[in-house]
Amino acid sequence: MKILVTGAAGFIGFHLARRLLAEGHQVHGIDNVNDYYDPRLKQARLTLLLHEPAFSFQRLDIAEPDRMLQVFRQGSFEAVVNLAAQAGVRYSLDNPLAYVHSNLLGFVNVLEGCARTRVPHLIFASSSSVYGANRKVPFSVEDQTDHPVSFYGATKKANELVAHSYSHLYGLPVTGLRFFTVYGPWGRPDMAYYKFVRAIDEGHPIDLYNHGEMRRDFTYIDDVVEGITRLLSAAPARCLHEEKPGESVSNARFRVYNIGNSHTVSLARFVDIIEDALSKKAIRNYLPLQPGDVPSTHADIGALFRDTGFAPQTPLETGIRNFVEWYREYHGDVLRKKGTAA
């Protein structure tokens, strides 16, 4: 297959592109390589991908409509995976327009390209943040998601609504994936697990919000990629859903899945696991819940298992150990290169 991966220099996009290339697919990646976090990490990911003959790349912002449409018209893609987005819950408090730019305008450009060139299947990144103030756990795709508590979560909810409208209007097969706290090697430095490992390794204190009682459904990157690849060739069929009298009925080729580990861990226990992997103790600073955060996330992945047979395989202890090994190797290389340059 010829597959477009947006956000190819990002964490999930990089791992997905490597998996698709290993399976013999042709991958075209686009990314604006912005400085939301250290662009050197993004460039390091890209360097590995560019060694692959079946990988091509354009530095491009998905919010540029003319250039995006040109990419689609020249590409003849058999599938598109949209992972380009402005991430981060707390950053959305400080810079909401960045989320409008990428997550709203950029996403509509992706939908336009798919609709106009009749792409057989679009998969896009949603988020567990859409569940917002939902107190029922585990979170099910059947739950209402009308009360996001962060602007980031609101943009992801908007993505689902706009994608459904495009599917309904143009017959576009679309699958949305609500990711639950993805972690692993080559991960994002703005994520808590990355910050924890760095701080503990360097002997600095770490902040544990909600007094360490926050619970998260940590999902290892290889498990996430497995779920995406299983869905690529399984575009949703048109299906009339029977609803209660008076409720809306949709027969769009559209579906949403949770993709998580389906098991929650407290932040305090999570730090215990990091301490074991590092063989170092953390200096813990307990703080109250922050605006935009939710106390717990927990994925019900029953629908995804039913349709694909997907189930996560990586224990948290194994995943964290793999991340710590990568972290020490990657940052050791960075320090060595700095020393050579000096």
N, C-alpha and C positions, 0 to 999 in steps of 0.2 A: 504493500500500500504506500501511497504518497501522502504524508501526514504533515499538516502545519501545526507546530507547537509554539504558541505565543508565551512569552516569559521563559524562553529556553535557557537564559543565563541564570534564572532563579533556581531555588532549591528543588522544588518538585519537578519543574520543567527540565532541568538538567538530568535528573535521575530517570525521568520518563524517556527523554530522548536517547539516553544510553541504552535503555532496555529495548526500545523500538529498533535502534540500529543493530543491536546484537541479534535481534530476531529477523533481520534482513529487510526491514522497511527503509524507505527513503524519507528523510526528515528535513523539513525546511523550518528553521527556527527564526523567530524575530524577538527582539528585546531592545528597550531603550537604554539599558545598562545605567540606570540613574544612580544617584548617590544616597538613596534612603539608608543603605548601609554600605560598607566599604566596597567600592567597585572592583577592587583587586580580587576579591573572592569571586565575583561574577566573571571577571576575566579569566581567572584560573579554571573555572568550570568550562568556559567557552573554549579555552585552549585544548582541553581534553577532547571536546566534541569535534573541534575542527580538524583533528587528526583522522577523523572517520571520512572516507570518500563519499559516503551516502548522505553526509550532512552538509547543508548549505545554510548560510546565515545572513540576515540583514539587520543592521542597527536601525530600529524604527520604533516610533511611539504609536501605539494602537489608536491614539486619539487623533491621528492625522487621517482624515477620511479619504482624500484622493490617493494617497500612497497606499493605504490599506486596500482600497478597491483594486488598485493595480496589482498588488500582491495576489489577490484572489483570482483575478482574470488571467494572470500569467501562470498560476500554480496548478490548476486542475486537481485540486486536493480531493482525496477519497475520504478523508476525515480531518477534523480540526479539533484540537484540544486547547482551549483558552485558559491559560494559567496566569496571564499578565494581569496584574491588578496592584493597586496600592494596598499593602497589608498593614496590620497593626491596629489594635483597639485604641490604645492610649494616644497614638499619634493623630488619630482622627479628631481628638479634642482640640489639638493645636493647629491642624492644617486640613480642615474639611474640604477645601477646594481641590486638593490633590486627589481626593477620593471621587469627587465629581468628574474630574478630568479623566482619570483612568478607569474607574469602576462603572461609571455611567456613560459618558461620551465614548470612551474607548470600547466598551462592551457593545454599544449599539453599532459601532463601526464593524465589529466582528460579525454581529448578526446580519448586518446589511450585506457584507461580503458573502456570507454563507447563503443567504436567501437569493441573491442575484446570480450566483454561480451554481446554485442547486447542489450544495455540498451534501453528500449522503448522510453525514452524522456529525453533529457538534456536541462535544463534551465540554462543560465549563465548570470552573471552580466556584462553588458557593462556600458556605462556612457554617459551622455549628453556632456561630454568633447570631444567626437568624432566630434561634430559639429564645434569645433574650430573657425576658422575665418568666418564662415557662418554668413552673415548679415541679411538673411531673417528670420523673425520671424512670427508666431511660427515655431519652428523646426519640420520638418516632416520627417518621416522615408524614404520618397521618395527623400529627399535632398541629394546632394553629400556631402561626409564626407572625402574629400581627403586632407584637410589642417588643421590637428590638430595643436594647438599652444602650447601644453605641451607634454612632453614625456609620462606622464601618459595617456593623451588622445590618443597618438599614439599607446600605448600598447593595449588600449581597441579597437581601430580600427583594430589592428592586430588580436585580439581575434575574431572579427567578420569574418575577411577574412579566418583565419585558420579553424574556425568552419564551414564555408560554404564549404571549401574543403573537410573536413571530412564527412559532410553530403552528398556531391556529390559522394565521392569515396565509402563510406560504407553504404549509405542509412540510416544514423543516423538522427533521428528526433531531431532538435536543435532549441531552441528559445532563442534569445538574448534580454535582457531588458536594455534599456538605462535609467538609474535612474537619476532623477532630484532632487538634494539637499534634501536628505532624512533626516528628523529630528524627535526627539521625545524622550521619556523616555529610559534610558539605552543607550543613544547615544554616539558618539565618542567625546572624549575631544579635538581632534584636529580640530573639525568643528567650524565654526565661531559662530554659535548660542550658543554653549556650552561655548566658550571663552567669548562671550559677557555677558552671564548670570553670569558667575563667576566674571568677572571684575566689572560689575555694582554692583553686590551684595557685593563685597569687597571694593568698592569705588575707583577702579583703572580706568584709561582712556582706551578707546577702539579705535582701528584704523579702520576707514571707508575708504576703497580704492575707487578710482574713485570719490573722494569727496562725497561719500554717494549715488552716482547715479548708482551704480551697481544694476542690477535687477536680481532677482533669482526666479525660480519656486520652492518654498518650498513644499515638499511632505511629509505628515505625515506618520509615520511608519506603522500604521494600514492599511492605504490605499494601501501602497506598498505591504504588505503581502496579502491583499485581491486580488490584481491583480495577484500575483504569484500563489496563490492557485487556482484561476480560470483557469489558464493556464496549471496546472500540468497534468490534465487528458485530455488535448486537444492538443495532439502532432500534429505538422503540417503535412498535407498530401502532397503528391507529386503533384505539380501543374506547368504546363508549362505556363510561363509568356510571353505574346505577347509584344515584344519590337519594337522600330522603326527599319527600315532596317539598317543593319550594326552593330547594338548593340548586345551585348552578351545576350544569353538566358540561364536561369538556371531553371532546374526542380528539384533541390535539395529540400529535406524536411527541409527547413530552413526558418526562418523568424525573423524579428527584430521588436520590439515595443518600443515606448516611454512609460515610466510610470512616470507620473508627476501629479501635481495639475492642470495644464493647466491654471495657473493664475500667473502673475508676480507681485512682490512687490519690491520696492526699499529698499536698505539697511537702508536708513534713516527711512523709515516707519517701517521696521522690528524692528529697535531699539525702536521706539515708542511703539510698541506692547509689547516688552520685558519690557520696563519701567513700563507699566501698570500692567503687571503680577507680577513684583517684588515690585511695589509701591516705586520705587527708580529711580532717574534720572541718566543718563549716562554722563560721561565726554568724549566728542567726539573729536577725533583727525582726521581731514580730510587729506587724502593722495592721490597721483595719482595712476593710474592703475598699477598693478604689472605685471612683466613678467609671461606669462603663463595663466593669467586670461582673461576672456572674459567679455565684458560689460553687457551682458544680456543672460539669458537662459529662454526659454519658450517652453513648450511641447505641440505639437499637438498630442492628444491621440485618434484621430478619429479611427485609425485602431484597437486599443485595445478595444475601446468601441464597434466597429462594430462586432468584433469576440467574445467578452466575456460579453458585457454589463457593463464593468467596468467604473465607474466614481468616482472620489474622493469625500469623504463625510465630511472631517474634516476641518472646518474653521481654518485659521492660528491662530486666537486668542485663540481658544480652544486647539489647539495643543501645543502652547507655554505655556499656563497655565498648561497643563498636564505635560510638561517637567519641568517647574519650581517647581511644587509640588514634582515630583520625585527627582529632583536635591537636594532640601532642605532635603528631607527624607534620601536619599542615603548618602550625605556628612555629615549630622548630625550623622548618624550611624558610619561613618568612624571616625569622631572626638571623638565620645563616646568610640569607641574601642581603639583609641590611648590613651585616658585618663585613661581607665581601665588598659591598658598595662603599662602605666607609674607608 
